[in-house]
Amino acid sequence: MAAFDFLGLKKGLSNEEPPASRPEPKVSTHTDVWKKLVAADVLLALACAGILGWRVVSHLTADPVIPPPTRHEAKKPPPKAAEPAKPEPSKEEPKPEPAKAAPKTSEAALPRDNARSAEVKKPEAAVPLGRPSVLAAPPPQRTAAPKLSGATKASEAKRQTRPVPFTHAFPAAKEVYLIGPFLVRSGGRKMMFKDSKGVWATTVYLNIGQTYKYRFEVVEEKGKHLSASQTVEVLPGD
């Protein structure tokens, strides 16, 4: 408590500065908190971006990793079949060499004596045409060919043939063929046809006065067989 100044001694001290007051403590507001959080988020985002960029750059610049080649067992080729033995070339017998022809002697190579002797020889006297030589052979005489009659010429101009029927009774057969060397156009065989009575028949034109051998080939369910050989003589008809 201040003492009362009766004498006025403390008048000069009234202009003195008042004692300094204590600083009031600062109270943090919500805005400061948000500012700090935003700054922390920015720093964290920058750090993540830097790490991501570093990884991308290192991935692009790094050497590519080549995987080691896998070992596959080589498939063994199948064994080749043994090649057939090549036939040995047949040794041809040596052909005899043809005899060399004797060299032709030219006229220049002939001795001069022969040429002179040929010049010295005189030509023989020609025999006159009016008097034939006794030694000459008589000229050949021409004999006229015998004249043929009209019937003979007709027979030679046209060869006489006649139809010859062939029959074979075999009702159980499926097919029957006539076999003979005289069937030239059909290859030595001709198909026969079956009538209502079960007889197989066919007709062939053959030369008159000739004898022919023939057989029948019968085809059944069990197989086919040939009949015994037969002969036919073609005689002139009426």
FIRO-494679 format. One record per atom (N, C-alpha, C): x, y, z. Coordinates in steps of 0.001 Angstrom, whole numbers, padded with zeros to 6 digits, always signed. Example, Ala and Ser with C-alpha at 12.3 -4.5 7.8 and 13.67 -1.06 7.14 Angstrom:
REM residues 2
+013190-005690+007800/+012300-004500+007800/+013200-003300+007800/+012850-002250+007080/+013670-001060+007140/+012900+000030+007870/
This chain:
REM residues 238
+000839-001165+000000/+000000+000000+000000/+000875+001215+000000/+000566+002163-000890/+001435+003331-001008/+001204+004310+000155/+002295+004817+000578/+002213+005782+001686/+001788+007133+001163/+001103+007860+001897/+000617+009179+001499/+001759+010165+001546/+001876+010932+000395/+002999+011888+000308/+002475+013253+000805/+002841+013555+002075/+002404+014829+002628/+003277+015978+002199/+004508+015743+001992/+005434+016829+001677/+005551+017080+000188/+004991+016301-000601/+005105+016485-002061/+006421+016088-002633/+007054+015160-001991/+008375+014729-002483/+008272+013812-003708/+007191+013246-003814/+007070+012249-004899/+006255+012779-006080/+006219+014084-006264/+005512+014641-007394/+006243+014374-008700/+007550+014454-008603/+008309+014213-009861/+008256+012781-010330/+007903+011966-009477/+007865+010541-009861/+006522+010129-010464/+005591+011047-010608/+004283+010675-011162/+004318+010420-012659/+005354+011002-013343/+005454+010805-014807/+006209+009533-015188/+006578+008800-014290/+007315+007558-014603/+006393+006553-015293/+007046+005694-016155/+006306+004678-016916/+005739+003622-015989/+004570+003163-016352/+003999+002111-015516/+004741+000800-015731/+004691-000031-014835/+005414-001312-014968/+004857-002139-016140/+005771-002803-016827/+005385-003627-018019/+004499-004773-017595/+003463-004895-018432/+002524-005994-018154/+003029-007297-018785/+002647-008386-018287/+003064-009697-018795/+002371-009987-020141/+003132-010625-021117/+002515-010965-022422/+001470-012053-022241/+000377-011820-022935/-000713-012797-022859/-000378-014025-023728/-000634-015163-023229/-000336-016381-024020/-001227-016459-025268/-000573-016820-026397/-001289-016937-027677/-002088-018237-027715/-003308-018122-028182/-004194-019285-028287/-004280-019691-029768/-003922-020980-030088/-003967-021465-031481/-005405-021621-031927/-005626-021252-033193/-006964-021343-033776/-007042-022526-034731/-008251-022762-035232/-008450-023874-036177/-007749-023634-037497/-007603-022422-037945/-006936-022136-039218/-005494-022558-039187/-004837-022390-038098/-003433-022815-038013/-003317-024332-038152/-004260-025029-037554/-004210-026496-037636/-004392-026969-039087/-005345-026361-039798/-005574-026737-041188/-004388-026406-042077/-003749-025304-041794/-002563-024940-042586/-001458-025974-042429/-001276-026431-041216/-000226-027421-040968/-000557-028746-041665/-001841-029122-041597/-002222-030378-042245/-002043-030315-043766/-002429-029189-044375/-002260-029033-045823/-000791-029084-046207/+000061-028414-045390/+001500-028432-045682/+002054-029847-045593/+001581-030616-044584/+002055-031996-044452/+001606-032846-045646/+000362-032639-046088/-000128-033387-047253/+000671-033063-048509/+001007-031795-048700/+001793-031404-049876/+003160-032061-049848/+003790-032047-048670/+005110-032676-048559/+005029-034186-048844/+003969-034831-048322/+003820-036270-048547/+003579-036578-050029/+002763-035737-050704/+002508-035949-052133/+003771-035762-052956/+004572-034736-052597/+005839-034524-053311/+006778-035706-053127/+006803-036261-051909/+007682-037413-051664/+007240-038629-052485/+005917-038869-052505/+005413-040007-053295/+005683-039825-054788/+005493-038587-055290/+005756-038334-056702/+007224-038537-057031/+008092-038112-056114/+009525-038310-056363/+009901-039779-056404/+009339-040553-055455/+009643-041993-055444/+009121-042670-056713/+007899-042297-057118/+007325-042888-058330/+008129-042530-059575/+008560-041271-059670/+009380-040870-060818/+010715-041590-060851/+011289-041781-059665/+012578-042493-059612/+012422-043941-060075/+011318-044577-059669/+011084-045962-060085/+010881-046057-061598/+010121-045110-062177/+009885-045130-063622/+011179-044950-064392/+012007-043978-063938/+013280-043737-064629/+014190-044945-064514/+014250-045546-063325/+015122-046717-063157/+014623-047904-063977/+013305-048020-064126/+012753-049125-064927/+013056-048950-066413/+012998-047690-066874/+013260-047449-068294/+014730-047566-068643/+015573-047162-067746/+017017-047175-068028/+017669-048504-067697/+016996-049355-066930/+017627-050626-066550/+017667-051566-067749/+018673-052433-067814/+018801-053422-068885/+017698-054471-068755/+017093-054869-069896/+016028-055885-069804/+016585-057231-069362/+015840-057871-068517/+016262-059172-067992/+015804-060248-068973/+016759-060936-069556/+016453-062002-070519/+016376-063323-069765/+015243-064004-069833/+015153-065279-069115/+016076-066310-069750/+016653-067151-068946/+017552-068173-069505/+016775-069121-070402/+017361-069535-071495/+016657-070441-072415/+016374-071787-071769/+015164-072227-071971/+014791-073533-071421/+015370-074631-072299/+015835-075613-071660/+016459-076722-072384/+015385-077741-072752/+015198-077870-074038/+014275-078893-074545/+015106-080039-075102/+014739-081194-074683/+015466-082352-075199/+015152-082532-076677/+016175-082553-077454/+015993-082712-078909/+015406-084085-079200/+014341-084055-079988/+013713-085314-080349/+014597-086081-081320/+014820-087292-080957/+015650-088117-081828/+014852-088504-083069/+015430-088352-084243/+014704-088738-085463/+014467-090233-085485/+013347-090654-086028/+013074-092097-086090/+014128-092805-086922/+014445-094005-086545/+015477-094729-087314/+015046-094937-088747/+015933-094644-089646/+015638-094790-091070/+015603-096264-091455/+014648-096557-092295/+014555-097936-092777/+015759-098259-093652/+016162-099476-093529/+017334-099881-094306/+017033-099803-095794/+017905-099123-096492/+017699-098972-097932/+017887-100309-098637/+017018-100595-099594/+017187-101871-100312/+018494-101888-101085/+019043-103061-101102/+020326-103190-101792/+020156-102929-103277/+021006-102073-103769/+020920-101733-105188/+021406-102907-106032/+020669-103245-107063/+021122-104361-107912/+022417-104003-108617/+023280-104970-108600/+024559-104733-109258/+024355-104629-110764/+025011-103700-111367/+024845-103567-112827/+025322-104816-113540/+024468-105286-114410/+024811-106505-115138/+025987-106237-116075/+026891-107120-115989/+028083-106968-116825/+027764-107461-118230/+027747-106547-119123/+027463-106911-120505/+028673-107586-121131/+028362-108604-121879/+029441-109309-122558/+030030-108421-123635/+031311-108419-123738/+031928-107557-124767/+031493-107987-126153/+030970-107025-126875/+030506-107313-128225/+031701-107430-129167/+031657-108423-130032/+032785-108547-130969/+032816-107363-131920/+033971-106854-132090/+034123-105712-132980/+033927-106157-134429/+033165-105384-135183/+032976-105770-136602/+034286-105709-137369/+034387-106648-138272/+035624-106697-139053/+035747-105448-139909/+036888-104910-139879/+037133-103692-140645/+037123-104006-142141/+036417-103171-142855/+036357-103370-144309/+037712-103091-144930/+037963-103853-145938/+039246-103659-146607/+039283-102294-147267/+040360-101605-147153/+040440-100258-147744/+040270-100331-149256/+039433-099389-149743/+039190-099338-151177/+040418-098796-151898/+040754-099514-152896/+041913-099074-153683/+041445-098092-154727/+042009-096961-154720/+041658-095933-155706/+042272-096263-157066/+041695-095630-158043/+042193-095879-159392/+043633-095410-159543/+044008-094404-158752/+045392-093919-158851/+046372-094945-158336/+045865-095806-157346/+046783-096790-156786/+047007-097981-157701/+046179-098167-158715/+046378-099286-159635/+047694-099124-160387/+048314-100208-160699/+049578-100086-161445/+049332-099537-162835/+050302-098862-163277/+050181-098238-164597/+050133-099284-165710/+050696-100455-165454/+050701-101494-166486/+049286-101932-166815/+048428-102053-165751/+047042-102471-166008/+046307-101427-166825/+046589-100152-166525/+045925-099093-167291/+046352-099134-168752/+047598-099370-168968/+048074-099449-170355/+047488-100648-171071/+047398-101790-170351/+046852-102991-171002/+045385-102793-171356/+044656-102026-170507/+043250-101763-170829/+043120-100898-172060/+044047-099964-172231/+043996-099116-173415/+044351-099898-174679/+045260-100873-174531/+045712-101620-175705/+044622-102537-176232/+043750-103079-175310/+042722-104026-175738/+041737-103338-176658/+041370-104034-177684/+040429-103500-178656/+039033-104003-178348/+038040-103222-178618/+036660-103693-178374/+036316-104808-179328/+035510-105748-178789/+035125-106898-179604/+034144-106452-180681/+034178-107180-181750/+033301-106837-182876/+031868-107121-182512/+030984-106195-182782/+029566-106354-182451/+028930-107363-183381/+028067-108188-182825/+027383-109213-183615/+026261-108542-184375/+026142-108772-185657/+025051-108138-186409/+023702-108606-185919/+022741-107681-185949/+021404-107979-185428/+020678-109002-186288/+020976-109009-187546/+020244-109924-188415/+020594-111376-188180/+021762-111668-187710/+022204-113043-187499/+022434-113269-185997/+021537-113948-185328/+021743-114175-183891/+022883-115140-183651/+023577-114906-182573/+024725-115751-182227/+024237-117110-181751/+025024-118117-182046/+024650-119476-181642/+024716-119641-180146/+025677-118932-179495/+025858-119084-178049/+024820-118310-177247/+024132-117371-177840/+023175-116554-177085/+021998-117400-176651/+021531-117165-175397/+020408-117940-174840/+019118-117473-175466/+018192-118383-175723/+016912-117986-176328/+016116-117127-175350/+015353-116181-175838/+014559-115326-174935/+013488-116129-174235/+013158-115770-172965/+012145-116529-172202/+010781-116353-172825/+010036-117445-172847/+008696-117419-173411/+007675-117137-172305/+006709-116296-172592/+005675-115921-171628/+004502-116892-171759/+004173-117482-170610/+003044-118421-170581/+001833-117703-170012/+000729-117840-170648/-000494-117179-170195/-001049-117889-168970/-001557-117103-168012/-002135-117669-166790/-003426-118380-167128/-003704-119484-166448/-004942-120214-166741/-006152-119393-166343/-007116-119396-167228/-008326-118644-166969/-009233-119432-166043/-009757-118705-165006/-010634-119336-164024/-012072-119181-164463/-012851-120137-164049/-014274-120073-164376/-014961-119018-163517/-016184-118680-163886/-016916-117661-163141/-017223-118081-161721/-017535-119373-161481/-017848-119846-160126/-016633-119771-159221/-015449-120120-159824/-014227-120070-159016/-013891-118648-158627/-014049-117709-159571/-013774-116308-159249/-014717-115801-158160/-015955-116189-158221/-016911-115725-157211/-016572-116268-155837/-016108-117548-155799/-015764-118135-154504/-014528-117492-153908/-013568-117140-154789/-012369-116484-154274/-012650-115042-153880/-013516-114373-154628/-013805-112978-154291/-014509-112872-152952/-015409-113796-152678/-016174-113743-151437/-015994-115060-150702/-015421-115005-149518/-015212-116216-148738/-016564-116703-148225/-016799-117992-148382/-018088-118546-148008/-018119-118831-146511/-019122-118319-145838/-019351-118561-144412/-020799-118947-144208/-021067-119515-143046/-022431-119883-142709/-022599-119780-141196/-023795-119503-140702/-024014-119425-139256/-023993-120809-138628/-023281-120906-137512/-023173-122172-136784/-023733-121943-135385/-024794-122658-134985/-025349-122488-133640/-024568-123315-132617/-024381-122740-131416/-023749-123432-130293/-024745-123430-129143/-024978-124607-128544/-025918-124740-127429/-025258-125507-126296/-025693-125170-125053/-025177-125863-123871/-026293-125885-122839/-026750-127097-122460/-027849-127252-121505/-027291-127256-120088/-027558-126171-119343/-027122-126076-117951/-028041-125064-117261/-029241-125491-116808/-030206-124535-116252/-029726-123849-114978/-028880-124515-114169/-028465-123941-112886/-027380-122883-113027/-026849-122686-114216/-025748-121724-114395/-026283-120299-114395/-025472-119383-113877/-025806-117956-113915/-025406-117333-115244/-024235-117706-115734/-023743-117195-117008/-022980-118306-117705/-023005-118282-119032/-022264-119256-119839/-021610-118495-120989/-020311-118787-121215/-019558-118134-122282/-019026-119191-123238/-019018-118855-124535/-018407-119703-125559/-016950-119286-125706/-016032-120249-125536/-014600-119983-125572/-014017-120641-126807/-013253-119871-127609/-012612-120433-128790/-011697-119422-129450/-010603-119905-130095/-009684-118975-130755/-010276-118302-131980/-011378-118807-132504/-011980-118199-133694/-012772-116937-133351/-012970-116666-132055/-013675-115447-131629/-012652-114323-131472/-012192-113829-132595/-011101-112847-132584/-011601-111482-132129/-012731-111060-132630/-013211-109709-132334/-013618-109536-130876/-014124-110595-130242/-014570-110497-128849/-013529-110974-127855/-012287-111153-128289/-011221-111531-127368/-011228-112986-126968/-011741-113877-127820/-011681-115303-127540/-012846-115834-126738/-013864-115008-126436/-015016-115478-125673/-016245-114680-126076/-017410-115346-126006/-018666-114699-126363/-019744-115154-125395/-020539-114196-124936/-021588-114486-123963/-022766-115185-124636/-023322-116201-123959/-024467-116944-124473/-025724-116515-123717/-026891-116785-124320/-028161-116357-123749/-029025-117581-123452/-029777-117491-122353/-030575-118615-121869/-032016-118471-122355/-032572-119586-122857/-033958-119553-123311/-034883-120039-122200/-036153-120171-122505/-037140-120560-121494/-036966-121995-121011/-036308-122838-121796/-036094-124232-121414/-034813-124440-120618/-034051-123375-120368/-032808-123495-119608/-031615-123868-120444/-031709-123700-121773/-030608-124027-122680/-029935-122721-123095/-028610-122704-122978/-027829-121523-123364/-027429-121673-124828/-027601-120610-125628/-027345-120707-127069/-026782-119396-127588/-026018-119520-128687/-025495-118370-129421/-025144-118833-130827/-024958-117895-131753/-024670-118217-133156/-023441-117444-133600/-022545-118137-134340/-021306-117541-134834/-021170-117902-136306/-020740-116942-137144/-020486-117189-138568/-019058-117703-138729/-018906-118911-139344/-017606-119544-139527/-017421-119912-140993/-016150-120112-141372/-015813-120458-142755/-016185-121915-143045/-016722-122117-144235/-017115-123468-144640/-015868-124288-144961/-015905-125547-144524/-014796-126455-144783/-013709-126408-143731/-013913-125681-142627/-012923-125584-141565/-013429-126309-140315/-012485-126732-139486/-012800-127397-138218/-012326-126503-137073/-013170-126311-136075/-012867-125388-134977/-013036-126110-133640/-012167-125739-132678/-012264-126254-131314/-012893-125179-130425/-013711-125652-129469/-014380-124690-128587/-014647-125340-127238/-014960-124467-126249/-015320-124891-124894/-016425-123985-124373/-017022-124412-123241/-018016-123598-122561/-017494-123253-121163/-017572-121990-120818/-017212-121542-119462/-018513-121293-118693/-018745-122082-117630/-019982-122035-116858/-019703-121322-115538/-020515-120313-115225/-020387-119552-113975/-021540-119937-113066/-021205-120503-111865/-022207-120907-110890/-022017-120098-109611/-022845-120425-108588/-022698-119753-107304/-021384-120144-106629/-020966-121391-106791/-019731-121853-106164/-018490-121379-106909/-018626-121018-108153/-017470-120603-108944/-017734-120849-110417/-016662-120948-111175/-016789-121191-112608/-015857-122329-113016/-016228-123015-114097/-015417-124123-114596/-015582-124198-116107/-014626-124896-116737/-014615-125072-118184/-015056-126487-118518/-015812-126581-119579/-016233-127900-120046/-015112-128536-120867/-015329-129788-121251/-014331-130478-122068/-014273-129858-123461/-013092-129966-124075/-012895-129390-125400/-013680-130184-126444/-014330-129463-127367/-015114-130085-128429/-014699-129483-129770/-015056-130178-130850/-014740-129706-132198/-016010-129657-133032/-016014-128743-133986/-017132-128618-134903/-016574-128415-136303/-017124-129137-137272/-016719-129006-138673/-017838-128301-139432/-017469-127222-140090/-018455-126417-140798/-018626-126994-142201/-019803-127504-142484/-020110-128097-143789/-020992-127147-144585/-020924-127226-145914/-021783-126344-146710/-023247-126692-146517/-024063-125672-146420/-025488-125891-146199/-026218-126075-147510/-027530-126135-147407/-028341-126324-148606/-028366-125057-149438/
